[in-house]
């Protein structure tokens, strides 16, 4: 899906994905392991692997056309939780300039006491009595222990993590210098409680609430009052699920989940309550821009979870927007989404495909580091950088449109349609760029600089099209050239009484000759090229 992500941005985005150590290899912590680390840390090896990759990017990404000073780190689920760790671990500060967290704000770290208990359990399962024994085990032998221990995450070791990441945000001890996007899906936990009876009864609900840590201090009644249909909104179509199953799912999504490895911590989960909580803390802490979202679109096509490939709760009649279901839209997976029900259109707007439609988008020409899965969204930049980004955006937009059209031209008769679309596309795009830019710029010199860049870019583009068609026409037969005789209406449509015509606009070109030669077409293209500058200058005078 990464190639689609890059293609969707018209080549303006560089995506870097990385591998890092997982589970026991990435997050086994213990006091006895601290002596093996130069900084005395333990249990955060997976996060350190990611940080090493960020250092590599900073040192080498320029060789791939990227900018070390414009790096966005983002991830989904465990990847989003990794981003949260980089926001709260000072060793990562300065290695990125923006951060996006999708469904990743849940409590995932564990205190040192719990980490030591897990380490003792690992020793017992491995029939070892000390660390040296464990170190001499093969990787397959260590992996075999994972079937017994399921929960792994960063360790609050007092070095890399002094306290839980969420607590660090509350204390204002996090990277406040970067803008942040964070969000979740409407029905995150629908994916995790599918094994529960779909006809769940009230008694089943009470038992479920108690098992998951919410049923203490007589809170079951309070939860029921908060999530009853008269007080909380549910879809009109509940599918084949009972009211109590829906309530259990929504409570789990919004209220978090029981985290035995994190005693005393709030039950922060993957849902929007956690998003609002952390977003408010970041705003209070001084983060320059904080953006939140909630993805609520039930996908009606059958799709698979993009991480491990298992089927998602999607398909005809699906009422849920479960965990990871937004990724098909983020990655512009048009081939798996529905075209007639609006899913492809939503993906087009939600994915990186739309970035070049707005020069304000903060990702233009930026680098994105994926910590699991990715997202797209927009943020505003300063007016001074806006006109530079707009110029760069225009170049990539026109070149992409031109390359895509050239690739489809297999004979001369398609020229008319292509050129008509080219004129409309370029004119609308230039007008939109100018209108959007001028609305945000108050300094006349910046307006003139912006438009000067656009004018230069547009001229280069037209010259490029001229040279490309010159090559095409060299191998085009005279018989097929006769199909060009309908081009004259295009010429008359773009003429304006306020513009002086170039001498090449002769009556011969403005009529429909019975036979059109390659030389005639080249003269026509030259005429179009000559019109570019007068038209652009005219717009510039209007803006002045």
Residue, then its C-alpha position, 0 to 999 in steps of 0.5 A: x500500500x505504500x506505493x499507492x500512498x506515494x502515488x496518491x500524493x503525486x510524488x510529493x511525499x517520501x514514505x519510510x517504513x521501518x522494522x523494530x524488535x517486537x514483544x519479548x525481543x523489544x520490550x522485555x525489561x528487568x533490573x538485572x538488564x539495566x547493567x547491560x545498557x550504557x544509559x541504564x535503561x531497560x525494556x524499551x529496545x523497540x522504541x530505541x530501534x525506531x529512534x535509530x531509524x529516525x537518526x538514519x533518516x535525519x542523516x541520509x534522507x536528503x539523498x532521496x530528495x527529502x528534507x531532514x527538517x520536515x519529518x512527520x512520524x505517524x502510526x496506527x494502534x501500536x504504531x500510534x502508541x509508539x508515536x506517543x512514546x516519541x512525543x514523551x521521550x526527550x531522546x527523540x525530540x528534534x528528530x521529527x517536526x509533526x506527529x500523528x496518532x491513530x487509535x494509539x492513546x491507550x495505556x500500553x507501558x508497564x511499571x518496573x515492578x510488573x516488568x520484573x515479574x514478567x522477567x521472572x516468569x520468562x525465566x521459569x518458562x525457559x527453565x532458566x535460573x539466571x540471565x546468562x542462561x536466557x541469553x544462550x537460548x536460540x531465537x526460536x526457543x525464546x519465541x516459543x515463550x510468547x504463547x504464554x505472555x501476550x502483553x508487551x509494551x514499553x517499560x517505565x524504567x525511570x530512564x527512558x520513561x520516568x512515568x507513563x507517557x500519558x502522565x508525562x503529557x499531563x505534567x507538561x513533560x513532552x515535545x510541545x514544539x510540534x503540531x499533533x493530530x490524534x484520533x480514533x474510530x467510532x466502534x474500535x472495540x467491535x473488532x475485539x469482542x466479536x467472540x462475545x454472544x451477539x445476543x448479549x443479555x443484561x446479565x451478560x453485560x453486567x458480568x462483562x463490565x465487572x470482568x473488565x475492571x469497571x464494576x467497582x464501587x457500584x459503577x455498573x449502574x452509572x455506566x448503564x445510565x450513561x450508555x442507555x439508548x435514551x442518553x447515548x446515540x446508537x445507529x438505527x440499524x444494530x445489525x445482528x447485535x443486541x442492545x447490550x452488546x452495543x453498549x458493551x462495545x461502546x463502553x469498551x471503546x470509550x472507557x478503555x480496557x482493564x490494564x493489570x500491568x498499569x495499576x493506578x492508571x486511568x483506563x485510557x483506551x483507543x476511543x475518542x474519550x482518550x483522544x479528547x483527554x490527551x488533546x485537551x492536555x496538549x492544548x493546555x501544555x502549549x502544543x502549537x496546533x492540536x487536531x482531533x478526528x473520529x472516523x465513523x464510516x461503516x465500510x460496505x465492501x469486504x476488506x482485510x485488516x492491513x496489518x496481518x491480513x485477517x478479515x475486518x468486520x466490513x461488508x454489506x450491512x455492516x454497521x461498524x467503523x471498527x479498529x483499523x477500518x480507516x486504513x483502507x481510506x488513508x492508503x487510498x485502497x481504491x481497488x478494495x473499496x466501493x465505487x458506487x457507495x461513495x467509499x472511493x470518493x471518501x478515500x480520495x478526500x481522506x488520503x494523500x491524493x488531496x494534498x495537492x488540492x490545497x497549498x496549505x496542507x502541511x505535508x507538501x514535500x515532507x517526509x513521513x515515517x510510518x510506525x505501523x500505519x499512516x494517516x493524512x490530514x491538513x495543518x496551516x503553515x506560515x504565509x512566508x512558506x506558503x508561496x514557496x509551497x504553492x510554487x512547488x505544488x503547482x510544478x508537481x501538479x502540472x507535471x503529474x497531470x501531463x505525464x498521466x495524459x501522455x501515457x494514455x495517448x496512443x494515437x493522434x485523435x486523443x489530442x483534442x480531449x487531452x488539450x481541452x482538459x489540460x487548458x481547463x485543469x491548468x486554468x482552474x488550478x492557477x486561479x484556485x492557487x492564486x485566490x487561496x494564496x492572496x486570501x492569506x497574504x497581506x504583503x504585496x511583495x509576497x503576492x508578486x513573488x508567488x505569482x511570478x513563480x506560478x508564471x515561470x512554472x506554467x511556462x515551463x510546463x507548456x514548453x514541456x508539453x510542446x516538446x513532448x508533442x513534437x516527439x509524438x508528431x514526428x511518428x504520427x501519420x498524416x492520415x491520423x493528423x487529419x483528425x486535428x481539424x476540430x481544434x480551432x474552437x479550443x483556440x477561440x475559447x481561450x482568447x480574450x478581448x483584453x489580450x493582444x494576440x500573438x502574430x502566429x494566430x493567423x486566419x489559417x489557424x483559426x479556420x478548419x483546414x481540410x488537411x492538417x499537417x504536422x507543421x500546422x499542429x506545431x504552429x498551433x502549439x506554439x501559438x498556445x505557448x505564446x498565449x500563456x504569458x499574456x493570459x498570466x500577465x492579464x491575471x496578474x494585473x487584475x490581482x494588482 
